[in-house]
Amino acid sequence: MLPGPSKAGLRARWVTTLERHRVVALGALMILIAVSALLSADFSPYKLRPVKTFYVVAYKWGYVFYDSQFNEIPYMSVNRGDEVEIYLIPASQIIRDPLLSARMNSYVEYENRTRWHGIGPLPPNDPRITEEIVASHDLPDHSMFIEGYNVVVFTCDKCVKTGGEGEHRVRYSIRQVLEEARASVGYVRFVADKTGSFDVYCTVYCGFGHPYQTVKGAFIVR
């Protein structure tokens, strides 16, 4: 009958097994710490961040800002470290009054803001504003550049097929544009890693009011 393992041998084997378990546990802990760092460190691209969504309508000549629930807001405000996504919608795709828009050859729902407030050297309600809007009808696209972040997003009005209803197709809301004409909508996503108040402006030539299509302090990072 062969002798069984000695007590010393059993003890050595038990110690070896325990050490292995310690090494595995230590390795698992190190992996957990590394993953946690990747998900939490400010510099990490894998950090789990709050996402702030904004919808911006670009018109001749200005911007209108909306929050994630499509409520109009005066500016876009986020916290440092937030992930920001912006949808830029061309006003040419939002027509609430197609007959009036067709008659004036312009998209009056948003551009009335330009008429009411004036643009550049043209005072409020100056008839030349309408003339300039009509003259720039073939330049429907805009962009939005966030100064200080070097972030830019573009619209693409020509990317949408007009179909039988032509360019004055009735769309009553931003939500409807996102459903039916998403190809015209620009999109950008980035991390707000610098605090401050940043201006936004258009970088795509869109007619007379292009040099004045700027909103001071439209993007705020706290």
Buried (B, 14 or more C-beta within 10 A) or exposed (E): EEEEEEEEEEEEEEEEEEEEEEEEEEEEEEEEEEEEEBEEEEEEEEBEBEEBBBBBBBBBBBBBBBBEEEEEEEBBBBEEEBBBBBBBBBBBBBBBBBEEBEEBEBBBBBBBBBBEEBBBEBEEEBEEBBEBBEEBBEBBBBBBBBBEBEBBBBBBBEEBEEEEEEBBBEBEEBEEBBEEBBEBBBEBEBBBEEEEBBBBBBEBEBBBBBEBBBBEEBBBBE
